[in-house]
Amino acid sequence: MPFWHNIDSVPGYPGLVNGVSLSVEGDNLHVTVHSSTGEVAQTTCLVNPVPGTGGNPAWPGNCAPFVNHTPPLRLASFQR
């Protein structure tokens, strides 16, 4: 069974997260979060070699800062 790793200390973590998506691409785990305020942010964590071994920092040091990917509000779509 995998361990739980808390990544809310990674810089840029938006807080108030109510949705999480995970995907793996090669040696990287992509974590996308959605907050209750509507923010969407993503980080990438190196998972191979196993975090904490082989020069890869332990969790959450193996994760890059979160990047805000919140889509802009499109006011024109609400106007008639």
N, CA, C and O atoms as CSV, one atom per row, in Angstrom:
chain,resi,resn,atom,element,x,y,z
A,1,MET,N,N,0.847,-1.183,0.000
A,1,MET,CA,C,0.000,0.000,0.000
A,1,MET,C,C,0.893,1.248,0.000
A,1,MET,O,O,1.811,1.336,0.816
A,2,PRO,N,N,0.650,2.210,-0.889
A,2,PRO,CA,C,1.472,3.418,-0.937
A,2,PRO,C,C,1.280,4.272,0.318
A,2,PRO,O,O,0.240,4.234,0.975
A,3,PHE,N,N,2.315,5.035,0.617
A,3,PHE,CA,C,2.266,5.950,1.748
A,3,PHE,C,C,1.619,7.268,1.339
A,3,PHE,O,O,1.628,7.639,0.166
A,4,TRP,N,N,1.060,7.966,2.316
A,4,TRP,CA,C,0.524,9.302,2.098
A,4,TRP,C,C,1.664,10.300,2.200
A,4,TRP,O,O,2.477,10.210,3.120
A,5,HIS,N,N,1.741,11.247,1.279
A,5,HIS,CA,C,2.755,12.296,1.328
A,5,HIS,C,C,2.052,13.640,1.261
A,5,HIS,O,O,1.381,13.951,0.277
A,6,ASN,N,N,2.205,14.428,2.300
A,6,ASN,CA,C,1.590,15.744,2.368
A,6,ASN,C,C,2.442,16.731,1.576
A,6,ASN,O,O,3.624,16.903,1.873
A,7,ILE,N,N,1.856,17.378,0.574
A,7,ILE,CA,C,2.617,18.312,-0.257
A,7,ILE,C,C,2.112,19.749,-0.104
A,7,ILE,O,O,2.405,20.600,-0.943
A,8,ASP,N,N,1.354,20.024,0.963
A,8,ASP,CA,C,0.836,21.382,1.109
A,8,ASP,C,C,1.907,22.396,1.496
A,8,ASP,O,O,1.622,23.592,1.552
A,9,SER,N,N,3.137,21.944,1.767
A,9,SER,CA,C,4.224,22.882,2.051
A,9,SER,C,C,5.013,23.261,0.794
A,9,SER,O,O,5.925,24.086,0.855
A,10,VAL,N,N,4.661,22.659,-0.336
A,10,VAL,CA,C,5.331,23.003,-1.598
A,10,VAL,C,C,4.948,24.436,-1.958
A,10,VAL,O,O,3.764,24.773,-1.950
A,11,PRO,N,N,5.937,25.292,-2.276
A,11,PRO,CA,C,5.619,26.678,-2.627
A,11,PRO,C,C,4.544,26.768,-3.710
A,11,PRO,O,O,4.549,26.000,-4.671
A,12,GLY,N,N,3.630,27.710,-3.540
A,12,GLY,CA,C,2.564,27.937,-4.510
A,12,GLY,C,C,1.323,27.098,-4.282
A,12,GLY,O,O,0.335,27.255,-5.001
A,13,TYR,N,N,1.350,26.194,-3.277
A,13,TYR,CA,C,0.162,25.378,-2.980
A,13,TYR,C,C,-0.992,26.319,-2.660
A,13,TYR,O,O,-0.845,27.180,-1.793
A,14,PRO,N,N,-2.142,26.186,-3.335
A,14,PRO,CA,C,-3.199,27.183,-3.189
A,14,PRO,C,C,-4.012,27.090,-1.904
A,14,PRO,O,O,-4.646,28.076,-1.526
A,15,GLY,N,N,-4.022,25.970,-1.229
A,15,GLY,CA,C,-4.861,25.822,-0.030
A,15,GLY,C,C,-6.321,25.641,-0.407
A,15,GLY,O,O,-6.710,25.849,-1.556
A,16,LEU,N,N,-7.121,25.252,0.571
A,16,LEU,CA,C,-8.564,25.018,0.383
A,16,LEU,C,C,-8.826,24.083,-0.800
A,16,LEU,O,O,-9.800,24.255,-1.533
A,17,VAL,N,N,-7.952,23.097,-0.978
A,17,VAL,CA,C,-8.065,22.176,-2.110
A,17,VAL,C,C,-9.253,21.242,-1.917
A,17,VAL,O,O,-9.428,20.645,-0.855
A,18,ASN,N,N,-10.063,21.129,-2.965
A,18,ASN,CA,C,-11.223,20.233,-2.912
A,18,ASN,C,C,-11.232,19.232,-4.067
A,18,ASN,O,O,-12.191,18.476,-4.223
A,19,GLY,N,N,-10.177,19.223,-4.870
A,19,GLY,CA,C,-10.064,18.263,-5.964
A,19,GLY,C,C,-8.608,18.044,-6.314
A,19,GLY,O,O,-7.812,18.983,-6.316
A,20,VAL,N,N,-8.257,16.784,-6.614
A,20,VAL,CA,C,-6.874,16.435,-6.954
A,20,VAL,C,C,-6.882,15.486,-8.143
A,20,VAL,O,O,-7.702,14.571,-8.219
A,21,SER,N,N,-5.958,15.717,-9.071
A,21,SER,CA,C,-5.768,14.824,-10.206
A,21,SER,C,C,-4.303,14.437,-10.245
A,21,SER,O,O,-3.426,15.278,-10.049
A,22,LEU,N,N,-4.036,13.152,-10.499
A,22,LEU,CA,C,-2.663,12.658,-10.579
A,22,LEU,C,C,-2.431,12.020,-11.941
A,22,LEU,O,O,-3.309,11.344,-12.475
A,23,SER,N,N,-1.246,12.237,-12.500
A,23,SER,CA,C,-0.867,11.528,-13.714
A,23,SER,C,C,0.635,11.293,-13.668
A,23,SER,O,O,1.387,12.081,-13.094
A,24,VAL,N,N,1.056,10.200,-14.281
A,24,VAL,CA,C,2.470,9.838,-14.317
A,24,VAL,C,C,2.949,9.933,-15.753
A,24,VAL,O,O,2.294,9.452,-16.678
A,25,GLU,N,N,4.099,10.560,-15.923
A,25,GLU,CA,C,4.730,10.654,-17.238
A,25,GLU,C,C,6.210,10.396,-17.028
A,25,GLU,O,O,6.924,11.248,-16.498
A,26,GLY,N,N,6.668,9.237,-17.437
A,26,GLY,CA,C,8.066,8.878,-17.216
A,26,GLY,C,C,8.376,8.781,-15.734
A,26,GLY,O,O,7.728,8.031,-15.004
A,27,ASP,N,N,9.368,9.542,-15.292
A,27,ASP,CA,C,9.797,9.530,-13.890
A,27,ASP,C,C,9.091,10.581,-13.048
A,27,ASP,O,O,9.449,10.786,-11.889
A,28,ASN,N,N,8.094,11.247,-13.615
A,28,ASN,CA,C,7.439,12.361,-12.938
A,28,ASN,C,C,5.982,12.081,-12.609
A,28,ASN,O,O,5.247,11.479,-13.391
A,29,LEU,N,N,5.594,12.533,-11.439
A,29,LEU,CA,C,4.195,12.517,-11.012
A,29,LEU,C,C,3.691,13.949,-11.124
A,29,LEU,O,O,4.255,14.853,-10.508
A,30,HIS,N,N,2.643,14.162,-11.897
A,30,HIS,CA,C,2.033,15.486,-12.026
A,30,HIS,C,C,0.818,15.530,-11.110
A,30,HIS,O,O,-0.073,14.685,-11.193
A,31,VAL,N,N,0.799,16.528,-10.237
A,31,VAL,CA,C,-0.302,16.699,-9.292
A,31,VAL,C,C,-0.991,18.012,-9.617
A,31,VAL,O,O,-0.392,19.082,-9.505
A,32,THR,N,N,-2.247,17.928,-10.017
A,32,THR,CA,C,-3.051,19.112,-10.316
A,32,THR,C,C,-4.126,19.213,-9.256
A,32,THR,O,O,-4.816,18.239,-8.958
A,33,VAL,N,N,-4.263,20.409,-8.686
A,33,VAL,CA,C,-5.246,20.614,-7.618
A,33,VAL,C,C,-6.209,21.728,-8.007
A,33,VAL,O,O,-5.864,22.637,-8.762
A,34,HIS,N,N,-7.408,21.638,-7.479
A,34,HIS,CA,C,-8.447,22.657,-7.662
A,34,HIS,C,C,-8.873,23.106,-6.272
A,34,HIS,O,O,-9.158,22.272,-5.412
A,35,SER,N,N,-8.920,24.410,-6.046
A,35,SER,CA,C,-9.299,24.924,-4.730
A,35,SER,C,C,-10.757,25.367,-4.729
A,35,SER,O,O,-11.373,25.553,-5.779
A,36,SER,N,N,-11.284,25.529,-3.535
A,36,SER,CA,C,-12.680,25.969,-3.415
A,36,SER,C,C,-12.870,27.405,-3.889
A,36,SER,O,O,-14.005,27.852,-4.055
A,37,THR,N,N,-11.778,28.134,-4.110
A,37,THR,CA,C,-11.874,29.481,-4.658
A,37,THR,C,C,-11.745,29.492,-6.172
A,37,THR,O,O,-11.779,30.558,-6.787
A,38,GLY,N,N,-11.593,28.301,-6.790
A,38,GLY,CA,C,-11.538,28.196,-8.243
A,38,GLY,C,C,-10.139,28.151,-8.821
A,38,GLY,O,O,-9.982,28.067,-10.039
A,39,GLU,N,N,-9.120,28.205,-7.980
A,39,GLU,CA,C,-7.748,28.175,-8.484
A,39,GLU,C,C,-7.372,26.763,-8.919
A,39,GLU,O,O,-7.741,25.782,-8.272
A,40,VAL,N,N,-6.634,26.672,-10.021
A,40,VAL,CA,C,-6.088,25.415,-10.516
A,40,VAL,C,C,-4.570,25.578,-10.526
A,40,VAL,O,O,-4.045,26.532,-11.102
A,41,ALA,N,N,-3.866,24.639,-9.884
A,41,ALA,CA,C,-2.413,24.718,-9.816
A,41,ALA,C,C,-1.835,23.325,-10.016
A,41,ALA,O,O,-2.492,22.320,-9.745
A,42,GLN,N,N,-0.583,23.281,-10.500
A,42,GLN,CA,C,0.048,21.990,-10.765
A,42,GLN,C,C,1.500,22.005,-10.316
A,42,GLN,O,O,2.196,23.014,-10.435
A,43,THR,N,N,1.940,20.863,-9.796
A,43,THR,CA,C,3.343,20.624,-9.493
A,43,THR,C,C,3.764,19.332,-10.157
A,43,THR,O,O,2.934,18.499,-10.518
A,44,THR,N,N,5.066,19.178,-10.311
A,44,THR,CA,C,5.641,17.941,-10.822
A,44,THR,C,C,6.629,17.436,-9.791
A,44,THR,O,O,7.483,18.182,-9.311
A,45,CYS,N,N,6.505,16.146,-9.451
A,45,CYS,CA,C,7.363,15.534,-8.443
A,45,CYS,C,C,8.149,14.398,-9.088
A,45,CYS,O,O,7.581,13.548,-9.774
A,46,LEU,N,N,9.462,14.392,-8.860
A,46,LEU,CA,C,10.315,13.324,-9.383
A,46,LEU,C,C,10.137,12.098,-8.491
A,46,LEU,O,O,10.374,12.171,-7.285
A,47,VAL,N,N,9.720,10.971,-9.075
A,47,VAL,CA,C,9.437,9.776,-8.283
A,47,VAL,C,C,10.353,8.593,-8.611
A,47,VAL,O,O,10.212,7.515,-8.034
A,48,ASN,N,N,11.300,8.803,-9.551
A,48,ASN,CA,C,12.257,7.754,-9.866
A,48,ASN,C,C,13.617,8.400,-10.056
A,48,ASN,O,O,13.776,9.168,-11.005
A,49,PRO,N,N,14.618,8.134,-9.205
A,49,PRO,CA,C,14.604,7.114,-8.165
A,49,PRO,C,C,13.645,7.477,-7.027
A,49,PRO,O,O,13.194,8.616,-6.908
A,50,VAL,N,N,13.355,6.498,-6.216
A,50,VAL,CA,C,12.435,6.675,-5.090
A,50,VAL,C,C,12.859,7.899,-4.283
A,50,VAL,O,O,14.027,8.025,-3.915
A,51,PRO,N,N,11.898,8.819,-4.000
A,51,PRO,CA,C,12.229,9.998,-3.201
A,51,PRO,C,C,12.950,9.613,-1.904
A,51,PRO,O,O,12.541,8.699,-1.188
A,52,GLY,N,N,14.033,10.340,-1.630
A,52,GLY,CA,C,14.843,10.074,-0.448
A,52,GLY,C,C,16.003,9.126,-0.724
A,52,GLY,O,O,16.743,8.767,0.193
A,53,THR,N,N,16.171,8.711,-2.007
A,53,THR,CA,C,17.279,7.824,-2.376
A,53,THR,C,C,17.919,8.328,-3.665
A,53,THR,O,O,17.314,9.095,-4.415
A,54,GLY,N,N,19.133,7.892,-3.909
A,54,GLY,CA,C,19.791,8.148,-5.192
A,54,GLY,C,C,19.868,9.594,-5.615
A,54,GLY,O,O,19.808,9.886,-6.809
A,55,GLY,N,N,20.000,10.513,-4.672
A,55,GLY,CA,C,20.093,11.932,-5.010
A,55,GLY,C,C,18.753,12.624,-5.209
A,55,GLY,O,O,18.722,13.830,-5.458
A,56,ASN,N,N,17.641,11.895,-5.107
A,56,ASN,CA,C,16.312,12.500,-5.217
A,56,ASN,C,C,15.855,12.861,-3.803
A,56,ASN,O,O,15.737,11.975,-2.957
A,57,PRO,N,N,15.595,14.147,-3.527
A,57,PRO,CA,C,15.185,14.535,-2.175
A,57,PRO,C,C,13.930,13.795,-1.712
A,57,PRO,O,O,13.120,13.352,-2.526
A,58,ALA,N,N,13.785,13.670,-0.402
A,58,ALA,CA,C,12.586,13.061,0.178
A,58,ALA,C,C,11.391,13.988,-0.037
A,58,ALA,O,O,11.551,15.182,-0.291
A,59,TRP,N,N,10.185,13.413,0.071
A,59,TRP,CA,C,8.953,14.199,-0.048
A,59,TRP,C,C,8.950,15.303,0.995
A,59,TRP,O,O,9.405,15.060,2.113
A,60,PRO,N,N,8.470,16.485,0.700
A,60,PRO,CA,C,8.017,17.013,-0.585
A,60,PRO,C,C,9.119,17.743,-1.350
A,60,PRO,O,O,8.842,18.470,-2.304
A,61,GLY,N,N,10.391,17.544,-0.921
A,61,GLY,CA,C,11.503,18.223,-1.587
A,61,GLY,C,C,11.738,17.782,-3.014
A,61,GLY,O,O,12.495,18.422,-3.744
A,62,ASN,N,N,11.100,16.693,-3.427
A,62,ASN,CA,C,11.238,16.199,-4.800
A,62,ASN,C,C,10.221,16.846,-5.744
A,62,ASN,O,O,10.147,16.489,-6.920
A,63,CYS,N,N,9.433,17.805,-5.224
A,63,CYS,CA,C,8.396,18.473,-6.034
A,63,CYS,C,C,8.806,19.906,-6.366
A,63,CYS,O,O,9.373,20.615,-5.535
A,64,ALA,N,N,8.509,20.310,-7.587
A,64,ALA,CA,C,8.732,21.692,-8.018
A,64,ALA,C,C,7.635,22.571,-7.421
A,64,ALA,O,O,6.587,22.053,-7.033
A,65,PRO,N,N,7.846,23.889,-7.337
A,65,PRO,CA,C,6.769,24.768,-6.874
A,65,PRO,C,C,5.523,24.619,-7.747
A,65,PRO,O,O,5.616,24.354,-8.946
A,66,PHE,N,N,4.360,24.792,-7.125
A,66,PHE,CA,C,3.108,24.772,-7.877
A,66,PHE,C,C,3.076,25.963,-8.825
A,66,PHE,O,O,3.546,27.051,-8.493
A,67,VAL,N,N,2.516,25.738,-10.009
A,67,VAL,CA,C,2.310,26.786,-11.006
A,67,VAL,C,C,0.810,26.983,-11.157
A,67,VAL,O,O,0.056,26.022,-11.307
A,68,ASN,N,N,0.392,28.234,-11.115
A,68,ASN,CA,C,-1.032,28.550,-11.242
A,68,ASN,C,C,-1.455,28.387,-12.700
A,68,ASN,O,O,-0.885,29.013,-13.595
A,69,HIS,N,N,-2.458,27.542,-12.930
A,69,HIS,CA,C,-2.993,27.310,-14.272
A,69,HIS,C,C,-4.477,27.687,-14.344
A,69,HIS,O,O,-5.212,27.184,-15.194
A,70,THR,N,N,-4.906,28.571,-13.448
A,70,THR,CA,C,-6.305,28.970,-13.425
A,70,THR,C,C,-6.661,29.663,-14.732
A,70,THR,O,O,-6.010,30.637,-15.112
A,71,PRO,N,N,-7.689,29.173,-15.425
A,71,PRO,CA,C,-8.075,29.840,-16.666
A,71,PRO,C,C,-8.630,31.237,-16.362
A,71,PRO,O,O,-9.290,31.436,-15.342
A,72,PRO,N,N,-8.365,32.190,-17.238
A,72,PRO,CA,C,-8.890,33.539,-17.012
A,72,PRO,C,C,-10.413,33.556,-17.131
A,72,PRO,O,O,-11.003,32.801,-17.904
A,73,LEU,N,N,-11.019,34.422,-16.358
A,73,LEU,CA,C,-12.469,34.609,-16.443
A,73,LEU,C,C,-12.776,35.306,-17.755
A,73,LEU,O,O,-12.199,36.349,-18.060
A,74,ARG,N,N,-13.677,34.736,-18.526
A,74,ARG,CA,C,-14.021,35.305,-19.825
A,74,ARG,C,C,-15.352,36.029,-19.692
A,74,ARG,O,O,-16.417,35.434,-19.856
A,75,LEU,N,N,-15.276,37.322,-19.391
A,75,LEU,CA,C,-16.475,38.113,-19.163
A,75,LEU,C,C,-17.369,38.176,-20.396
A,75,LEU,O,O,-18.592,38.238,-20.274
A,76,ALA,N,N,-16.773,38.161,-21.566
A,76,ALA,CA,C,-17.560,38.278,-22.790
A,76,ALA,C,C,-18.563,37.125,-22.898
A,76,ALA,O,O,-19.642,37.304,-23.464
A,77,SER,N,N,-18.228,35.958,-22.370
A,77,SER,CA,C,-19.136,34.832,-22.497
A,77,SER,C,C,-20.373,34.989,-21.610
A,77,SER,O,O,-21.364,34.281,-21.793
A,78,PHE,N,N,-20.315,35.912,-20.654
A,78,PHE,CA,C,-21.453,36.137,-19.764
A,78,PHE,C,C,-22.319,37.305,-20.219
A,78,PHE,O,O,-23.419,37.505,-19.705
A,79,GLN,N,N,-21.826,38.070,-21.175
A,79,GLN,CA,C,-22.573,39.236,-21.642
A,79,GLN,C,C,-23.466,38.846,-22.814
A,79,GLN,O,O,-23.138,37.962,-23.605
A,80,ARG,N,N,-24.570,39.511,-22.899
A,80,ARG,CA,C,-25.487,39.258,-24.016
A,80,ARG,C,C,-25.500,40.408,-24.965
A,80,ARG,O,O,-26.214,40.374,-25.967
